[in-house]
């Protein structure tokens, strides 16, 4: 199956010269981690959520042009399996689809979610989550300030963390999108002084619930079903209120397409 059969043919984009504040709102409102940046119909590169929040709201004249980064190009006639392998190797969950290696005209956006949607039951390996999960899980406490949690998400280059209470019982999850949609993700101070509002707002006020958790012996297929049904980026693995690992779309795509 080809990329063109599953890609998003009408993607949300940022345009050359667009204000960062506008691009940030587009990413937030459409639940996107990446926006293609186009000059006319040609792709200049991409801008990612971690970069969009580095500009404070008071610096409203800053454009996306200074934050454009390279991307992993895929093409409409490329096999889905090959495109997934490129994304997994680059540790990316989505990328622009361009017309050809010589023609950077944007024709769509391809994501790992698109690839997972294309699978039938016979294409999913019969393996358990314990075989593919990441065992070192970064967590945060529900009483932590959101500014500290954002810094950790950026530091560890992750998109979400399970939230635990004082007894280490999982109670929810906090993601970059949770922080962006609530307006707390501004890691650069506007006046070199800490924001009281940001510092005193705790994770409990913005985290997403429930925390979706599957046991380690559950199948990869069930995790894919749940991620696609709930439109979430990751599944916590554990049992009896104990977190044992985490599985995200990259892990699932690697298991299905890269073995």
Secondary structure as UniProt FT lines:
FT   HELIX           3..5
FT   STRAND          13..15
FT   TURN            16..17
FT   HELIX           20..29
FT   TURN            30..31
FT   STRAND          34..39
FT   TURN            40..41
FT   STRAND          42..48
FT   HELIX           49..52
FT   TURN            53..54
FT   TURN            57..58
FT   TURN            60..61
FT   HELIX           64..67
FT   STRAND          74..75
FT   TURN            76..77
FT   HELIX           80..90
FT   STRAND          94..98
FT   STRAND          105..111
FT   HELIX           112..117
FT   HELIX           121..123
FT   HELIX           129..131
FT   STRAND          139..141
FT   TURN            142..143
FT   HELIX           146..156
FT   STRAND          160..164
FT   TURN            166..167
FT   STRAND          170..175
FT   HELIX           176..182
FT   HELIX           196..200
FT   HELIX           203..205
FT   STRAND          213..214
FT   TURN            216..217
FT   HELIX           220..230
FT   STRAND          234..239
FT   TURN            240..241
FT   STRAND          242..248
FT   HELIX           249..257
//
